[in-house]
Amino acid sequence: MNDGKTATEQLICNVFKTRRYPDMYLYVIREDGLDRVPELLLERFDDPELALSFKLTPSRKLAIADATTVFNALLVDGYYLQMPPVTSVSAERP
Protein backbone atom coordinates (compact mmCIF):
# COMPACT_ATOMS: atom_id res chain seq x y z
CA MET A 1 0.00 0.00 0.00
CA ASN A 2 1.29 3.45 -0.93
CA ASP A 3 0.67 5.95 1.86
CA GLY A 4 1.36 8.97 -0.39
CA LYS A 5 4.79 9.41 1.24
CA THR A 6 8.08 8.33 -0.30
CA ALA A 7 11.63 7.97 0.95
CA THR A 8 12.32 11.49 -0.36
CA GLU A 9 9.83 12.99 2.11
CA GLN A 10 7.14 14.03 -0.29
CA LEU A 11 3.39 13.77 -0.22
CA ILE A 12 1.00 13.90 -3.12
CA CYS A 13 -1.70 16.26 -1.93
CA ASN A 14 -4.99 17.59 -3.17
CA VAL A 15 -6.10 21.12 -2.43
CA PHE A 16 -9.81 21.88 -2.26
CA LYS A 17 -11.56 25.23 -2.41
CA THR A 18 -15.07 26.29 -1.52
CA ARG A 19 -17.33 28.92 -3.02
CA ARG A 20 -18.62 29.78 0.43
CA TYR A 21 -15.27 31.12 1.69
CA PRO A 22 -13.04 32.67 -1.00
CA ASP A 23 -9.30 32.18 -0.44
CA MET A 24 -9.84 29.32 2.02
CA TYR A 25 -8.17 26.05 1.01
CA LEU A 26 -8.20 22.55 2.45
CA TYR A 27 -5.08 20.42 1.88
CA VAL A 28 -5.30 16.62 2.17
CA ILE A 29 -3.14 13.64 1.23
CA ARG A 30 -4.50 12.52 -2.12
CA GLU A 31 -4.73 8.85 -1.13
CA ASP A 32 -6.73 9.70 2.02
CA GLY A 33 -9.04 12.12 0.26
CA LEU A 34 -11.40 13.81 2.70
CA ASP A 35 -11.69 10.74 4.98
CA ARG A 36 -9.54 12.22 7.79
CA VAL A 37 -11.15 15.68 7.75
CA PRO A 38 -13.52 16.23 10.69
CA GLU A 39 -17.18 16.09 9.70
CA LEU A 40 -17.91 19.50 11.23
CA LEU A 41 -15.21 21.12 9.08
CA LEU A 42 -16.55 19.42 5.96
CA GLU A 43 -20.02 20.74 6.75
CA ARG A 44 -18.70 24.29 7.14
CA PHE A 45 -16.49 23.98 4.07
CA ASP A 46 -19.59 23.13 2.02
CA ASP A 47 -19.16 21.21 -1.24
CA PRO A 48 -15.37 21.15 -1.68
CA GLU A 49 -14.06 21.53 -5.24
CA LEU A 50 -10.65 20.17 -6.24
CA ALA A 51 -8.45 23.17 -7.03
CA LEU A 52 -5.14 21.39 -7.68
CA SER A 53 -2.91 18.42 -6.92
CA PHE A 54 0.85 18.55 -6.44
CA LYS A 55 3.88 16.97 -4.78
CA LEU A 56 4.54 18.59 -1.43
CA THR A 57 7.92 18.52 0.28
CA PRO A 58 8.86 20.36 3.48
CA SER A 59 11.15 22.63 1.45
CA ARG A 60 8.66 23.54 -1.27
CA LYS A 61 7.73 27.21 -1.58
CA LEU A 62 4.00 27.80 -1.15
CA ALA A 63 2.21 31.08 -1.83
CA ILE A 64 0.92 31.65 1.71
CA ALA A 65 1.35 28.66 4.03
CA ASP A 66 4.64 27.29 5.33
CA ALA A 67 5.36 23.98 3.56
CA THR A 68 6.80 22.30 6.67
CA THR A 69 3.71 23.23 8.68
CA VAL A 70 1.40 21.90 5.97
CA PHE A 71 3.47 18.73 5.54
CA ASN A 72 3.45 17.95 9.26
CA ALA A 73 -0.27 18.72 9.62
CA LEU A 74 -1.04 16.32 6.78
CA LEU A 75 0.94 13.54 8.44
CA VAL A 76 -0.42 14.12 11.95
CA ASP A 77 -3.96 15.42 11.44
CA GLY A 78 -4.68 14.30 7.89
CA TYR A 79 -5.53 17.81 6.67
CA TYR A 80 -4.43 21.42 6.74
CA LEU A 81 -6.87 24.33 6.53
CA GLN A 82 -5.44 27.49 4.97
CA MET A 83 -7.45 30.47 6.08
CA PRO A 84 -7.81 33.59 3.92
CA PRO A 85 -5.07 36.16 4.48
CA VAL A 86 -5.86 38.72 7.14
CA THR A 87 -5.97 42.25 5.83
CA SER A 88 -4.65 44.90 8.15
CA VAL A 89 -6.86 47.74 9.22
CA SER A 90 -5.28 51.15 9.22
CA ALA A 91 -4.52 52.43 12.71
CA GLU A 92 -5.42 55.93 11.57
CA ARG A 93 -9.08 56.82 11.62
CA PRO A 94 -10.58 60.07 10.43
DSSP file (Angstrom, degrees, kcal/mol; ACC not computed):
  #  RESIDUE AA STRUCTURE BP1 BP2  ACC     N-H-->O    O-->H-N    N-H-->O    O-->H-N    TCO  KAPPA ALPHA  PHI   PSI    X-CA   Y-CA   Z-CA
    1    1 A M              0   0    0      0, 0.0     2,-0.6     0, 0.0     0, 0.0   0.000 360.0 360.0 360.0 133.1    0.0    0.0    0.0
    2    2 A N        -     0   0    0      1,-0.1     4,-0.1     2,-0.1     0, 0.0  -0.825 360.0-165.5 -92.5 122.6    1.3    3.5   -0.9
    3    3 A D        -     0   0    0     -2,-0.6    -1,-0.1     2,-0.4    29,-0.1   0.277  49.2-104.1 -92.4  12.9    0.7    5.9    1.9
    4    4 A G  S    S+     0   0    0      1,-0.2     8,-0.9     7,-0.1     2,-0.4   0.378  94.6 101.7  84.2  -6.5    1.4    9.0   -0.4
    5    5 A K  B     -A   11   0A   0      6,-0.2    -2,-0.4     4,-0.1    -1,-0.2  -0.915  51.9-168.4-115.3 138.3    4.8    9.4    1.2
    6    6 A T    >   -     0   0    0      4,-1.1     3,-1.9    -2,-0.4     4,-0.4  -0.659  42.3 -94.3-117.7 176.1    8.1    8.3   -0.3
    7    7 A A  T 3  S+     0   0    0      1,-0.3    -1,-0.0    -2,-0.2    -2,-0.0   0.708 121.4  64.2 -62.9 -19.5   11.6    8.0    0.9
    8    8 A T  T 3  S-     0   0    0      2,-0.1    -1,-0.3    49,-0.0    -3,-0.0   0.257 117.2-110.3 -89.0  13.5   12.3   11.5   -0.4
    9    9 A E  S <  S+     0   0    0     -3,-1.9     2,-0.4     1,-0.2    -2,-0.1   0.974  70.1 137.0  58.1  60.4    9.8   13.0    2.1
   10   10 A Q        -     0   0    0     -4,-0.4    -4,-1.1    47,-0.2     2,-0.4  -0.982  36.6-159.2-134.1 150.7    7.1   14.0   -0.3
   11   11 A L  E     -AB   5  56A   0     45,-2.6    45,-3.8    -2,-0.4     2,-0.7  -0.970  18.4-134.1-124.5 141.3    3.4   13.8   -0.2
   12   12 A I  E     - B   0  55A   0     -8,-0.9    18,-2.8    -2,-0.4    19,-0.4  -0.870  39.9-176.3 -90.0 119.1    1.0   13.9   -3.1
   13   13 A C  E     -CB  29  54A   0     41,-2.9    41,-2.1    -2,-0.7     2,-0.4  -0.884  24.7-145.0-124.2 152.9   -1.7   16.3   -1.9
   14   14 A N  E     -CB  28  53A   0     14,-2.5    14,-2.4    -2,-0.3     2,-0.5  -0.874  13.2-152.2-106.9 143.9   -5.0   17.6   -3.2
   15   15 A V  E     -CB  27  52A   0     37,-3.0    36,-3.4    -2,-0.4    37,-1.5  -0.981  11.8-163.4-120.5 125.1   -6.1   21.1   -2.4
   16   16 A F  E     -CB  26  50A   0     10,-2.8    10,-2.4    -2,-0.5     2,-0.3  -0.799   2.6-164.4-108.2 149.0   -9.8   21.9   -2.3
   17   17 A K  E     -CB  25  49A   0     32,-2.9    32,-2.9    -2,-0.3     2,-0.4  -0.805   6.9-146.8-121.7 167.8  -11.6   25.2   -2.4
   18   18 A T        -     0   0    0      6,-0.6     6,-0.3     3,-0.4     3,-0.2  -0.994  15.9-142.4-136.0 144.0  -15.1   26.3   -1.5
   19   19 A R  S    S+     0   0    0     27,-0.4    -1,-0.1    -2,-0.4    27,-0.1   0.766 100.0  65.5 -72.6 -24.4  -17.3   28.9   -3.0
   20   20 A R  S    S+     0   0    0     25,-0.4    -1,-0.2    26,-0.4    26,-0.1   0.882 111.3  30.0 -66.1 -38.9  -18.6   29.8    0.4
   21   21 A Y  S >  S-     0   0    0     24,-0.2     3,-1.5    -3,-0.2    -3,-0.4  -0.844  82.6-146.6-127.1  93.7  -15.3   31.1    1.7
   22   22 A P  T 3  S+     0   0    0      0, 0.0     3,-0.1     0, 0.0    -3,-0.1  -0.264  83.7  18.0 -58.0 144.0  -13.0   32.7   -1.0
   23   23 A D  T 3  S+     0   0    0      1,-0.2     2,-0.5    -5,-0.1    -6,-0.0   0.618  94.0 121.8  68.0  15.7   -9.3   32.2   -0.4
   24   24 A M    <   -     0   0    0     -3,-1.5    -6,-0.6    -6,-0.3     2,-0.4  -0.936  40.9-174.6-105.9 131.1   -9.8   29.3    2.0
   25   25 A Y  E     -CD  17  82A   0     57,-2.2    57,-3.5    -2,-0.5     2,-0.5  -0.964  18.8-150.9-131.9 144.4   -8.2   26.1    1.0
   26   26 A L  E     -CD  16  81A   0    -10,-2.4   -10,-2.8    -2,-0.4     2,-0.4  -0.959  13.7-159.5-117.3 115.3   -8.2   22.6    2.4
   27   27 A Y  E     +CD  15  80A   0     53,-3.1    53,-1.9    -2,-0.5     2,-0.3  -0.777  18.1 166.3 -95.3 135.7   -5.1   20.4    1.9
   28   28 A V  E     -CD  14  79A   0    -14,-2.4   -14,-2.5    -2,-0.4     2,-0.4  -0.968  45.3 -96.1-141.2 158.3   -5.3   16.6    2.2
   29   29 A I  E >>  -C   13   0A   0     49,-0.5     4,-1.9    -2,-0.3     3,-0.8  -0.647  38.4-131.2 -71.8 129.0   -3.1   13.6    1.2
   30   30 A R  T 34 S+     0   0    0    -18,-2.8     3,-0.2    -2,-0.4    -1,-0.1   0.878 104.2  52.2 -53.4 -44.3   -4.5   12.5   -2.1
   31   31 A E  T 34 S+     0   0    0    -19,-0.4    -1,-0.3     1,-0.2   -27,-0.1   0.841 112.9  45.1 -63.9 -33.0   -4.7    8.9   -1.1
   32   32 A D  T X4 S-     0   0    0     -3,-0.8     3,-1.7     1,-0.2    -1,-0.2   0.754  87.3-175.9 -80.0 -25.3   -6.7    9.7    2.0
   33   33 A G  T 3<  -     0   0    0     -4,-1.9     3,-0.4     1,-0.2    -4,-0.2  -0.382  64.4 -33.8  60.3-139.6   -9.0   12.1    0.3
   34   34 A L  T >  S+     0   0    0      1,-0.2     3,-1.2     2,-0.1    -1,-0.2   0.294 109.5 106.8 -95.7   8.9  -11.4   13.8    2.7
   35   35 A D  T <  S+     0   0    0     -3,-1.7    -1,-0.2     1,-0.3    -2,-0.1   0.801  81.2  44.2 -60.3 -32.8  -11.7   10.7    5.0
   36   36 A R  T 3  S+     0   0    0     -3,-0.4    -1,-0.3    42,-0.3    43,-0.1   0.454  88.3 104.8 -94.8  -0.6   -9.5   12.2    7.8
   37   37 A V  S <  S-     0   0    0     -3,-1.2     5,-0.1    41,-0.1    41,-0.1  -0.668  83.3-105.5 -81.3 130.7  -11.2   15.7    7.7
   38   38 A P     >  -     0   0    0      0, 0.0     4,-2.1     0, 0.0     3,-0.3  -0.248  23.1-125.9 -56.6 140.8  -13.5   16.2   10.7
   39   39 A E  H  > S+     0   0    0      1,-0.2     4,-2.3     2,-0.2     5,-0.2   0.870 108.6  56.4 -56.8 -41.4  -17.2   16.1    9.7
   40   40 A L  H  > S+     0   0    0      1,-0.2     4,-2.0     2,-0.2    -1,-0.2   0.900 107.6  48.6 -60.4 -41.5  -17.9   19.5   11.2
   41   41 A L  H  > S+     0   0    0     -3,-0.3     4,-2.7     2,-0.2    -1,-0.2   0.909 109.9  51.8 -65.2 -42.0  -15.2   21.1    9.1
   42   42 A L  H  X S+     0   0    0     -4,-2.1     4,-1.8     1,-0.2     5,-0.2   0.886 108.7  51.5 -62.2 -38.2  -16.6   19.4    6.0
   43   43 A E  H  < S+     0   0    0     -4,-2.3    -1,-0.2     1,-0.2    -2,-0.2   0.911 114.0  43.0 -64.2 -42.3  -20.0   20.7    6.7
   44   44 A R  H  < S+     0   0    0     -4,-2.0    -2,-0.2     1,-0.2    -1,-0.2   0.849 109.7  57.0 -71.2 -34.7  -18.7   24.3    7.1
   45   45 A F  H  < S-     0   0    0     -4,-2.7   -25,-0.4    -5,-0.2   -24,-0.2   0.846  96.6-157.6 -68.6 -33.3  -16.5   24.0    4.1
   46   46 A D     <  -     0   0    0     -4,-1.8   -26,-0.4    -5,-0.2   -27,-0.4   0.943  56.5  -7.8  60.5  98.5  -19.6   23.1    2.0
   47   47 A D  S    S-     0   0    0     -5,-0.2   -28,-0.3     1,-0.1   -30,-0.1   0.956  80.9-142.4  56.6  67.0  -19.2   21.2   -1.2
   48   48 A P        -     0   0    0      0, 0.0     2,-0.4     0, 0.0   -30,-0.2  -0.313  11.2-155.1 -62.7 138.6  -15.4   21.2   -1.7
   49   49 A E  E     -B   17   0A   0    -32,-2.9   -32,-2.9    -2,-0.0     2,-0.4  -0.951  23.8-113.1-114.0 134.1  -14.1   21.5   -5.2
   50   50 A L  E     +B   16   0A   0     -2,-0.4   -34,-0.3   -34,-0.2     3,-0.1  -0.519  35.8 175.4 -66.9 121.8  -10.7   20.2   -6.2
   51   51 A A  E     -     0   0A   0    -36,-3.4     2,-0.3    -2,-0.4   -35,-0.2   0.831  58.9 -29.3 -95.2 -41.9   -8.5   23.2   -7.0
   52   52 A L  E     -B   15   0A   0    -37,-1.5   -37,-3.0     2,-0.0    -1,-0.4  -0.983  45.1-139.7-168.0 164.1   -5.1   21.4   -7.7
   53   53 A S  E     +B   14   0A   0     -2,-0.3     2,-0.3   -39,-0.2   -39,-0.2  -0.983  32.4 152.1-130.0 143.2   -2.9   18.4   -6.9
   54   54 A F  E     -B   13   0A   0    -41,-2.1   -41,-2.9    -2,-0.4     2,-0.6  -0.986  47.8 -91.3-161.5 167.7    0.9   18.5   -6.4
   55   55 A K  E     -B   12   0A   0     -2,-0.3     2,-0.5   -43,-0.2   -43,-0.2  -0.786  42.0-157.6 -87.6 123.6    3.9   17.0   -4.8
   56   56 A L  E     +B   11   0A   0    -45,-3.8   -45,-2.6    -2,-0.6    -2,-0.0  -0.890  15.6 173.9-106.8 130.1    4.5   18.6   -1.4
   57   57 A T    >   -     0   0    0     -2,-0.5     3,-1.5   -47,-0.2   -47,-0.2  -0.906  44.6-111.4-123.5 157.8    7.9   18.5    0.3
   58   58 A P  T 3  S+     0   0    0      0, 0.0    10,-0.5     0, 0.0    11,-0.1   0.759 118.6  49.4 -60.1 -22.7    8.9   20.4    3.5
   59   59 A S  T 3  S+     0   0    0      8,-0.2     2,-0.1     9,-0.1     8,-0.0   0.468  83.0 117.7 -96.4  -1.4   11.2   22.6    1.4
   60   60 A R    <   -     0   0    0     -3,-1.5     2,-0.5     1,-0.1     7,-0.4  -0.389  67.4-121.2 -68.5 141.8    8.7   23.5   -1.3
   61   61 A K        -     0   0    0      5,-0.1     2,-0.3    -2,-0.1     5,-0.1  -0.739  31.1-170.3 -84.3 123.9    7.7   27.2   -1.6
   62   62 A L        -     0   0    0     -2,-0.5     5,-0.1     3,-0.4     0, 0.0  -0.822  30.2-118.8-111.5 155.7    4.0   27.8   -1.2
   63   63 A A  S    S-     0   0    0     -2,-0.3    -1,-0.1     1,-0.1     3,-0.0   0.899  98.1 -10.2 -61.0 -44.4    2.2   31.1   -1.8
   64   64 A I  S    S+     0   0    0      1,-0.0    -1,-0.1    -3,-0.0    -2,-0.1   0.722 117.5  68.2-123.4 -53.6    0.9   31.6    1.7
   65   65 A A  S    S-     0   0    0      1,-0.1     2,-0.5    -4,-0.1    -3,-0.4  -0.300  82.5-107.5 -76.8 157.0    1.4   28.7    4.0
   66   66 A D     >  -     0   0    0      1,-0.1     4,-2.4    -5,-0.1     5,-0.2  -0.749  24.1-141.7 -82.3 125.0    4.6   27.3    5.3
   67   67 A A  H  > S+     0   0    0     -2,-0.5     4,-2.9    -7,-0.4     5,-0.2   0.856  99.5  52.2 -60.0 -39.3    5.4   24.0    3.6
   68   68 A T  H  > S+     0   0    0    -10,-0.5     4,-2.6     2,-0.2    -1,-0.2   0.909 110.4  48.9 -64.5 -41.4    6.8   22.3    6.7
   69   69 A T  H  > S+     0   0    0      2,-0.2     4,-2.3     1,-0.2    -2,-0.2   0.929 114.4  45.0 -62.0 -46.8    3.7   23.2    8.7
   70   70 A V  H  X S+     0   0    0     -4,-2.4     4,-2.4     2,-0.2    -2,-0.2   0.935 113.0  51.2 -62.8 -47.0    1.4   21.9    6.0
   71   71 A F  H  X S+     0   0    0     -4,-2.9     4,-1.9     1,-0.2    -2,-0.2   0.929 113.0  44.4 -56.9 -50.0    3.5   18.7    5.5
   72   72 A N  H  X S+     0   0    0     -4,-2.6     4,-2.6     1,-0.2     5,-0.3   0.887 111.6  52.9 -65.5 -39.5    3.4   18.0    9.3
   73   73 A A  H  X>S+     0   0    0     -4,-2.3     4,-2.4    -5,-0.2     5,-1.5   0.897 108.0  52.0 -63.2 -39.7   -0.3   18.7    9.6
   74   74 A L  H  <5S+     0   0    0     -4,-2.4     4,-0.3     4,-0.2    -1,-0.2   0.915 113.3  44.1 -62.5 -42.5   -1.0   16.3    6.8
   75   75 A L  H  <5S+     0   0    0     -4,-1.9    -2,-0.2    -5,-0.2    -1,-0.2   0.912 125.6  30.9 -68.8 -42.0    0.9   13.5    8.4
   76   76 A V  H  <5S+     0   0    0     -4,-2.6    -3,-0.2    -5,-0.1    -2,-0.2   0.942 136.3  19.4 -83.6 -52.0   -0.4   14.1   12.0
   77   77 A D  T  <5S-     0   0    0     -4,-2.4    -3,-0.2    -5,-0.3    -2,-0.1   0.710  93.6-124.3 -96.7 -23.6   -4.0   15.4   11.4
   78   78 A G  S   <S+     0   0    0     -5,-1.5   -49,-0.5    -4,-0.3     2,-0.3   0.420  83.4  45.2  91.8  -1.2   -4.7   14.3    7.9
   79   79 A Y  E     -D   28   0A   0     -6,-0.8     2,-0.4   -51,-0.2    -2,-0.2  -0.982  60.4-149.5-161.2 163.8   -5.5   17.8    6.7
   80   80 A Y  E     -D   27   0A   0    -53,-1.9   -53,-3.1    -2,-0.3     2,-0.6  -0.970  13.2-151.4-140.6 128.0   -4.4   21.4    6.7
   81   81 A L  E     -D   26   0A   0     -2,-0.4     2,-0.7   -55,-0.2   -55,-0.2  -0.890   6.9-157.8-103.0 116.8   -6.9   24.3    6.5
   82   82 A Q  E     -D   25   0A   0    -57,-3.5   -57,-2.2    -2,-0.6    -2,-0.0  -0.850  13.4-151.1 -95.5 114.9   -5.4   27.5    5.0
   83   83 A M        -     0   0    0     -2,-0.7   -59,-0.1   -59,-0.2     3,-0.1  -0.439  29.6 -88.6 -80.7 156.1   -7.4   30.5    6.1
   84   84 A P        -     0   0    0      0, 0.0    -1,-0.1     0, 0.0   -60,-0.1  -0.304  56.5 -90.8 -60.0 148.7   -7.8   33.6    3.9
   85   85 A P        -     0   0    0      0, 0.0     2,-0.5     0, 0.0   -21,-0.0  -0.315  41.0-118.3 -61.4 145.1   -5.1   36.2    4.5
   86   86 A V        -     0   0    0     -3,-0.1     2,-0.4     1,-0.0    -3,-0.0  -0.729  23.2-143.6 -86.1 128.9   -5.9   38.7    7.1
   87   87 A T        -     0   0    0     -2,-0.5     2,-0.2     1,-0.0    -1,-0.0  -0.771  19.0-121.7 -92.7 138.2   -6.0   42.2    5.8
   88   88 A S        -     0   0    0     -2,-0.4     2,-0.5     1,-0.0    -1,-0.0  -0.528  16.7-136.7 -81.3 145.9   -4.6   44.9    8.1
   89   89 A V        -     0   0    0     -2,-0.2    -1,-0.0     1,-0.0     0, 0.0  -0.858  30.0-106.1-100.8 133.0   -6.9   47.7    9.2
   90   90 A S        -     0   0    0     -2,-0.5    -1,-0.0     1,-0.2     0, 0.0  -0.309  16.9-143.9 -60.1 136.5   -5.3   51.1    9.2
   91   91 A A  S    S+     0   0    0      2,-0.0     2,-0.4    -3,-0.0    -1,-0.2   0.730  81.3  83.9 -73.1 -21.9   -4.5   52.4   12.7
   92   92 A E        -     0   0    0      2,-0.0    -2,-0.1     0, 0.0     0, 0.0  -0.689  60.1-176.5 -86.3 132.9   -5.4   55.9   11.6
   93   93 A R              0   0    0     -2,-0.4    -2,-0.0     1,-0.0     0, 0.0  -0.982 360.0 360.0-126.9 140.3   -9.1   56.8   11.6
   94   94 A P              0   0    0      0, 0.0    -1,-0.0     0, 0.0    -2,-0.0   0.519 360.0 360.0 -65.9 360.0  -10.6   60.1   10.4
